[in-house]
Amino acid sequence: MADANEKQPEIMTDYTGLKAFWDKLNKNEDGVIDGREWGTVVNKYVDEFKEVFPGETLKEIGTYFNKADLDGDDTISWSEFVAASDLGGLKKLYLSLDANGDGKVSSKEFGTKLTEKFSELKAVFGGMTKAEVGKKFNFINSQKNVDGDGEQYLSWKEFHAAWFKTTVVPEFVDLRKLWDALEKNAENMVSSKTWGSAVTENQDLMKKLFGGSTLKEIGEYFRVVDADDNKMLSWTEIVRAYTKAAEVNDLKAIFMEMDSDVSGYVDSNEWGRQLNEFKDRLGNFFMGKSLGELGKMFNQIDSNHDDKLSWDEIKTAVRADQDAREEAEELAKDDLNK
């Protein structure tokens, strides 16, 4: 069990800076910042405002109060302050659930915020009803952290890990684990020597991914993976060997191969740079699309506008495209029958 006071470094830099700034602005400690307080501190703390909120001029930052005041009550709560800040979407969601601003999300806070944050939580972790989304607390709460009052809470590390497990291709996790265990050269390639020396230490994982019953068989699998026979393995070669061995469906294989930086996502640069290589295979799913149309589809597929495509976004886009084609075919049939 993690220490109840453990702070997660991935978000605490953002959290402590934002919370310290909030405390500086909320001098009377009443839990809200009203329009008058905002107006009087903008000029004094303009540089800090620029670091936290969109806007460059005093006027832009000053008028941002109305945008941040989501419920129109002429005050900004901690949750509204977080929502308005210039942080990543997942961090905003986590901190907005943290109603008391202590850097963690208790089960009570999660339940209290469920109605307000239902759509966002549903989009991130799945679930159709509030009851289903509410149960996601236990799915996220892998470490069973407990605070001083005996109440379970979610750390940022758990929240981020649960999001990652939900959004990446399931097969990616084990494959990435192996890739991280292998020493790469300056070109991010794995040599035959590295593969051979890693077999013993990673034999269970390699057996799971590629098959083979003996160390020798696993070691010799290098030649199968090394498609271009250059004695070096790239991430793409390892993905292709795995997807072939595991008979992974082609859409999932395309997604994993296009993820050249091994992040679990396909960003706009990876999409654009490799589109010509993958256009024919992508065309099996997005039928009738030209190379230019496939290029423009990135923004349509990227539903949360974070400049990268998740596995879930790709699947959703393919289903939507197939549904649209089927609907068009049905309409065409109806027109012929008229």
C-alpha positions as CSV (number, residue, x, y, z in Angstrom):
1,M,0.0,0.0,0.0
2,A,1.3,3.4,-0.9
3,D,2.0,5.9,1.9
4,A,-1.1,8.1,2.4
5,N,1.0,11.2,2.2
6,E,2.9,10.2,-0.9
7,K,2.9,12.8,-3.6
8,Q,3.1,11.8,-7.2
9,P,5.8,13.8,-9.1
10,E,4.1,13.6,-12.5
11,I,1.4,16.1,-11.4
12,M,2.6,17.6,-8.1
13,T,4.8,20.2,-9.9
14,D,1.6,21.5,-11.6
15,Y,-0.5,21.0,-8.5
16,T,1.7,22.8,-6.0
17,G,2.3,25.7,-8.3
18,L,-1.4,26.1,-9.1
19,K,-2.5,25.6,-5.4
20,A,0.2,28.1,-4.2
21,F,-1.1,30.7,-6.7
22,W,-4.7,30.0,-5.6
23,D,-3.8,30.5,-2.0
24,K,-2.0,33.8,-2.9
25,L,-5.1,35.1,-4.6
26,N,-7.6,33.8,-2.1
27,K,-6.2,35.9,0.8
28,N,-9.4,35.7,2.9
29,E,-9.4,31.9,2.6
30,D,-13.2,31.8,1.9
31,G,-12.8,29.2,-0.9
32,V,-13.7,31.5,-3.8
33,I,-12.3,34.5,-5.7
34,D,-14.8,37.1,-6.6
35,G,-14.6,39.6,-9.5
36,R,-13.2,42.4,-7.2
37,E,-10.4,40.2,-5.9
38,W,-9.5,39.1,-9.4
39,G,-9.3,42.6,-10.7
40,T,-7.1,43.9,-7.9
41,V,-4.5,41.1,-8.2
42,V,-4.2,40.8,-12.0
43,N,-1.7,43.7,-12.3
44,K,0.3,42.6,-9.3
45,Y,0.7,39.0,-10.4
46,V,0.5,39.4,-14.2
47,D,3.5,37.2,-14.9
48,E,2.2,34.3,-12.8
49,F,-1.2,34.7,-14.5
50,K,0.4,34.3,-17.9
51,E,2.0,31.0,-16.7
52,V,-1.3,29.6,-15.6
53,F,-4.0,31.1,-17.9
54,P,-4.3,31.8,-21.6
55,G,-3.7,35.5,-22.4
56,E,-0.8,37.9,-22.8
57,T,-2.1,41.3,-22.0
58,L,-3.6,42.7,-18.7
59,K,-6.9,43.2,-20.5
60,E,-7.0,39.6,-21.8
61,I,-6.2,38.1,-18.4
62,G,-8.6,40.5,-16.6
63,T,-11.6,39.6,-18.8
64,Y,-10.8,35.9,-18.5
65,F,-12.6,35.9,-15.1
66,N,-16.0,35.7,-16.9
67,K,-14.9,32.7,-18.9
68,A,-13.6,31.0,-15.7
69,D,-16.8,31.7,-13.8
70,L,-18.7,28.8,-15.3
71,D,-21.8,29.0,-13.2
72,G,-22.1,32.8,-13.5
73,D,-22.2,33.6,-9.8
74,D,-19.5,36.2,-10.0
75,T,-17.1,34.0,-8.0
76,I,-14.5,31.4,-9.0
77,S,-14.2,28.2,-7.0
78,W,-11.1,26.0,-6.9
79,S,-12.7,23.6,-9.4
80,E,-13.4,26.5,-11.8
81,F,-9.9,27.8,-11.3
82,V,-8.5,24.4,-12.3
83,A,-10.8,24.1,-15.3
84,A,-9.8,27.5,-16.6
85,S,-6.0,26.9,-16.2
86,D,-3.8,26.0,-19.1
87,L,-3.1,22.4,-18.1
88,G,-3.6,19.1,-20.0
89,G,-7.1,17.8,-20.1
90,L,-6.5,14.7,-18.0
91,K,-4.8,16.8,-15.3
92,K,-7.6,19.3,-15.3
93,L,-10.1,16.5,-14.8
94,Y,-8.2,15.0,-11.9
95,L,-7.7,18.3,-10.1
96,S,-11.3,19.4,-10.7
97,L,-12.4,16.3,-8.9
98,D,-10.1,17.3,-6.0
99,A,-12.7,19.7,-4.4
100,N,-10.7,20.6,-1.3
101,G,-7.4,21.0,-3.2
102,D,-5.3,18.6,-1.1
103,G,-3.8,16.9,-4.1
104,K,-5.8,13.7,-4.1
105,V,-9.3,12.6,-4.9
106,S,-11.2,10.9,-2.1
107,S,-14.1,8.5,-2.7
108,K,-16.5,11.1,-1.3
109,E,-15.1,13.8,-3.8
110,F,-15.4,11.3,-6.7
111,G,-19.0,10.6,-5.8
112,T,-20.0,14.2,-5.2
113,K,-18.5,15.3,-8.5
114,L,-19.9,12.4,-10.5
115,T,-23.0,14.1,-11.9
116,E,-21.0,17.3,-12.8
117,K,-18.1,15.4,-14.4
118,F,-20.1,12.4,-15.8
119,S,-19.5,13.1,-19.5
120,E,-15.8,13.7,-19.0
121,L,-15.3,10.6,-16.8
122,K,-17.4,8.5,-19.2
123,A,-15.3,9.6,-22.1
124,V,-12.0,8.8,-20.3
125,F,-12.9,5.5,-18.5
126,G,-16.0,4.2,-20.3
127,G,-19.4,3.2,-18.8
128,M,-22.9,4.1,-20.0
129,T,-24.7,5.1,-16.7
130,K,-23.7,7.1,-13.7
131,A,-23.7,3.9,-11.7
132,E,-21.3,2.3,-14.1
133,V,-19.0,5.3,-14.1
134,G,-19.2,5.5,-10.3
135,K,-17.9,2.0,-10.0
136,K,-14.8,3.1,-12.0
137,F,-13.4,4.5,-8.7
138,N,-12.6,0.9,-7.6
139,F,-11.1,0.2,-11.1
140,I,-8.8,3.3,-10.8
141,N,-8.0,2.7,-7.1
142,S,-5.4,-0.1,-7.7
143,Q,-3.2,0.8,-4.7
144,K,-6.1,1.1,-2.2
145,N,-4.7,4.3,-0.7
146,V,-6.3,5.4,2.5
147,D,-6.0,8.9,4.0
148,G,-5.8,9.9,7.7
149,D,-9.6,9.6,8.1
150,G,-9.6,6.1,6.8
151,E,-11.2,7.1,3.4
152,Q,-9.9,5.7,0.2
153,Y,-8.5,8.1,-2.4
154,L,-7.0,8.2,-5.9
155,S,-3.5,9.4,-6.5
156,W,-2.5,11.0,-9.8
157,K,-0.4,8.0,-10.6
158,E,-3.4,5.7,-10.3
159,F,-5.6,8.0,-12.3
160,H,-3.1,8.3,-15.1
161,A,-2.3,4.6,-15.1
162,A,-6.0,3.7,-15.4
163,W,-6.5,6.2,-18.2
164,F,-3.5,4.6,-20.0
165,K,-4.8,1.1,-19.6
166,T,-8.2,2.2,-21.0
167,T,-6.9,4.1,-24.0
168,V,-3.9,2.2,-25.4
169,V,-4.1,-1.0,-27.4
170,P,-4.1,-3.9,-24.8
171,E,-1.3,-5.8,-26.6
172,F,0.8,-2.7,-26.5
173,V,1.5,-2.9,-22.8
174,D,3.5,-6.2,-22.9
175,L,5.2,-5.3,-26.2
176,R,6.3,-2.0,-24.8
177,K,7.5,-3.7,-21.6
178,L,9.8,-5.9,-23.8
179,W,10.9,-2.9,-25.9
180,D,11.9,-0.9,-22.8
181,A,13.9,-3.9,-21.5
182,L,16.0,-4.1,-24.7
183,E,19.1,-1.8,-25.0
184,K,18.9,0.4,-28.1
185,N,21.6,2.1,-30.2
186,A,21.6,5.8,-31.2
187,E,19.1,5.0,-34.0
188,N,16.7,3.4,-31.6
189,M,17.4,-0.1,-33.0
190,V,18.1,-3.4,-31.2
191,S,21.1,-5.6,-32.3
192,S,21.1,-9.3,-32.6
193,K,23.6,-9.4,-29.7
194,T,21.3,-7.4,-27.5
195,W,18.4,-9.7,-28.3
196,G,20.5,-12.8,-27.5
197,S,21.7,-11.4,-24.2
198,A,18.1,-10.4,-23.2
199,V,16.5,-13.8,-23.9
200,T,17.3,-15.4,-20.5
201,E,16.1,-12.4,-18.4
202,N,13.0,-11.8,-20.5
203,Q,12.2,-15.4,-21.6
204,D,8.7,-15.5,-20.0
205,L,7.6,-12.3,-21.7
206,M,9.2,-13.3,-25.0
207,K,7.4,-16.7,-24.9
208,K,4.1,-14.9,-24.2
209,L,4.6,-12.6,-27.2
210,F,6.3,-14.7,-29.8
211,G,5.9,-18.3,-28.7
212,G,8.8,-20.8,-28.5
213,S,9.4,-23.4,-25.8
214,T,13.2,-23.1,-25.3
215,L,15.7,-20.3,-24.9
216,K,17.3,-21.4,-28.2
217,E,14.0,-21.1,-30.1
218,I,13.4,-17.6,-28.7
219,G,16.9,-16.6,-29.5
220,E,16.6,-17.8,-33.1
221,Y,13.3,-15.9,-33.5
222,F,15.5,-12.8,-34.1
223,R,15.9,-13.9,-37.7
224,V,12.2,-14.1,-38.2
225,V,11.6,-10.6,-36.7
226,D,14.5,-9.1,-38.7
227,A,12.5,-8.7,-41.9
228,D,15.1,-6.7,-43.8
229,D,18.0,-8.9,-42.6
230,N,20.2,-6.0,-41.4
231,K,20.9,-7.6,-38.1
232,M,19.0,-4.8,-36.3
233,L,15.4,-4.7,-35.1
234,S,13.2,-1.6,-35.2
235,W,10.0,-1.1,-33.2
236,T,8.0,-1.6,-36.4
237,E,9.6,-5.0,-37.1
238,I,8.9,-6.2,-33.6
239,V,5.3,-5.1,-33.9
240,R,4.9,-6.8,-37.3
241,A,6.4,-10.0,-36.0
242,Y,4.2,-10.0,-32.9
243,T,1.0,-9.2,-34.8
244,K,1.7,-12.0,-37.2
245,A,2.5,-14.5,-34.4
246,A,-0.6,-13.5,-32.5
247,E,-2.8,-13.1,-35.5
248,V,-3.8,-9.5,-34.4
249,N,-6.4,-7.9,-36.6
250,D,-4.9,-5.6,-39.3
251,L,-6.4,-2.3,-37.9
252,K,-4.7,-2.9,-34.6
253,A,-1.5,-3.8,-36.4
254,I,-1.5,-0.6,-38.5
255,F,-2.1,1.5,-35.4
256,M,0.8,-0.1,-33.5
257,E,3.2,0.1,-36.5
258,M,2.4,3.8,-37.1
259,D,3.3,4.5,-33.4
260,S,6.9,4.9,-34.3
261,D,7.9,6.7,-31.1
262,V,6.4,3.8,-29.0
263,S,4.1,6.2,-27.0
264,G,0.9,4.2,-27.3
265,Y,-0.6,6.9,-29.6
266,V,-0.2,8.1,-33.2
267,D,0.5,11.8,-33.3
268,S,0.0,14.2,-36.2
269,N,3.6,14.0,-37.3
270,E,3.6,10.1,-37.4
271,W,0.3,10.1,-39.3
272,G,1.4,12.6,-41.9
273,R,4.9,11.2,-42.3
274,Q,3.9,7.6,-42.8
275,L,0.5,8.0,-44.5
276,N,1.8,7.2,-48.0
277,E,3.3,3.9,-46.6
278,F,0.0,2.9,-44.9
279,K,-2.5,4.4,-47.3
280,D,-3.5,1.1,-49.0
281,R,-4.0,-0.8,-45.7
282,L,-5.9,2.2,-44.2
283,G,-8.0,2.2,-47.4
284,N,-9.3,-1.2,-46.4
285,F,-11.1,0.5,-43.5
286,F,-11.7,4.1,-44.8
287,M,-12.8,3.0,-48.2
288,G,-12.8,5.4,-51.1
289,K,-10.6,7.9,-49.4
290,S,-7.7,9.5,-51.3
291,L,-4.3,10.2,-49.8
292,G,-5.3,13.8,-49.3
293,E,-8.6,12.9,-47.7
294,L,-6.9,10.4,-45.3
295,G,-4.5,13.2,-44.3
296,K,-7.3,15.5,-43.5
297,M,-9.1,12.8,-41.5
298,F,-6.6,13.1,-38.7
299,N,-8.5,16.1,-37.2
300,Q,-11.8,14.3,-37.5
301,I,-10.5,11.2,-35.8
302,D,-8.8,13.2,-33.0
303,S,-12.0,13.8,-31.1
304,N,-10.4,15.3,-28.0
305,H,-8.1,17.6,-30.1
306,D,-4.9,16.6,-28.3
307,D,-3.0,16.2,-31.6
308,K,-2.6,12.5,-31.1
309,L,-4.9,9.5,-31.9
310,S,-5.7,6.8,-29.3
311,W,-6.7,3.3,-30.2
312,D,-10.2,4.1,-29.1
313,E,-10.4,7.1,-31.4
314,I,-9.2,5.0,-34.4
315,K,-11.8,2.2,-33.6
316,T,-14.6,4.8,-33.2
317,A,-13.7,6.5,-36.5
318,V,-13.7,3.3,-38.5
319,R,-17.1,2.3,-37.1
320,A,-18.5,5.7,-37.9
321,D,-17.1,5.5,-41.4
322,Q,-18.5,2.1,-42.0
323,D,-21.9,3.2,-40.6
324,A,-22.0,6.2,-42.9
325,R,-21.2,4.0,-46.0
326,E,-23.9,1.5,-45.0
327,E,-26.4,4.3,-44.5
328,A,-25.5,5.8,-47.9
329,E,-25.9,2.3,-49.6
330,E,-29.4,1.9,-48.0
331,L,-30.5,5.4,-49.2
332,A,-29.2,4.5,-52.7
333,K,-31.2,1.3,-52.7
334,D,-34.3,3.2,-51.5
335,D,-33.9,5.7,-54.4
336,L,-33.7,2.9,-56.9
337,N,-36.8,1.3,-55.6
338,K,-38.9,4.5,-55.8
